[in-house]
């Protein structure tokens, strides 16, 4: 059996997540709490001016926004931020399936280092020019021709095979993100695909086992991740998001962009038939010009047309994945676009699949570091990626601690390992003996009292 690191041996380091989005840049600072949830220590937000559809379009503007968000997070958390876990998205993201094989020299049990060796071999895979591997995600393992193994660590075997879901991105876009972080005097700890981060914040293991589609509707892109039997099966990035809806409103209603955004947020609906015919909104004119009246129903028609297009793209990804009939947990929508009224009904109408909104509040612990208003705001779907990056960063550190612990255990002499196991067993037995003796003593006292009473 593999050694297991205990809670006392774990450290709770402070981790930082950096979400470089199309509409906002968000920095979250946090750590694992005593209740095994995420304790937020600080949050910094800034408007994103240099990112277009998830891809950096202006390095200087992006750097300025990152520095502003980092400064706010540092002031709130009293933490000097140097290392960050960064989210990545964009239309350039691709995914492929690949199979890897590792043959050992002995039949000893498989440990974490063997799995890591197999995963690191996948990073050497030859890709088309200009592409780079971001994630190698193991799916099922086969040990000595025994398929369908999800957790190979601790099993005896000589030949280990695995199916991998490999996610890659364009080298230039990855370099631009890293350059923005470097120019902000920060260091990239890890690059995380944004739908993977969002899934950690809004999905639970039961949903991933049953089969679920995560749809993260951001400002510039809509990210899709499909899980089944606890394993990620399909990922995609659709280059359409909330900003294109705002642009449609701007053109369709002939208003300014900031007015179009306010109309979408305050009065927007994804189903036109849910709005009244005679309901109108009055929009102020420019520089003393007459105000303009806009029908709420017409506004909803504009929004519905674009949202139907986005959902059709999502439905195409679901069908092409081959898991359309295996999604017991349905669709979970998150991201800023998930706040649009009647969106769940529209998704269910187009796809015929159950749908719910994903909020990242389940994994957030109560904290005195943030005021109540900020903490409530962070529970909004638009911060799912930011919270997810924090969770992924914490998980990565805990995995490193686990590996370091296992390496120490493997280096220990056999006699020392046997002694530790014997000591633990002895403690368990002494505890059990104590409980039994107390139980016998209590029953003996009851029998004595009964006997005396009878006498």
Secondary structure, 3 states (H helix, E strand, C coil): CCCCCCCCCCCCCCEEEEEECCCEEEEEEEEECCCCCEEEEEEEEEECCCEECCEECCHHHHHHHHHHHHHHHHHHHCCCCCEEEEEECCCCCEEEEEEEEEECCCCCECCHHHHHHHHHHHCCCCCCCCEEEEEEEEEEEEECCEEEECCCCCCECCEEEEEEEEEEEEHHHHHHHHHHHHHCCCEEEEEEEHHHHHHHHHCCHHHHHHCEEEEEECCCCEEEEEEECCEEEEEEEECCCHHHHHHHHHHHHCCCHHHHHHHHHHHCECCHHHCCCCCEEEECCCCCCCCEEEEHHHHHHHHHHHHHHHHHHHHHHHHHHCCHHHCCCCEEEECHHHHCECHHHHHHHHHCCCEEECCCCCCECCCCCCCHHHHHHCCCHHHHHHHHHHHHHHHHHHHHHHHHHHHHHHHCCHHHHHHHHHHHHHHHHHHHHHHHHHHHHHHHHHHHHHHHHHC
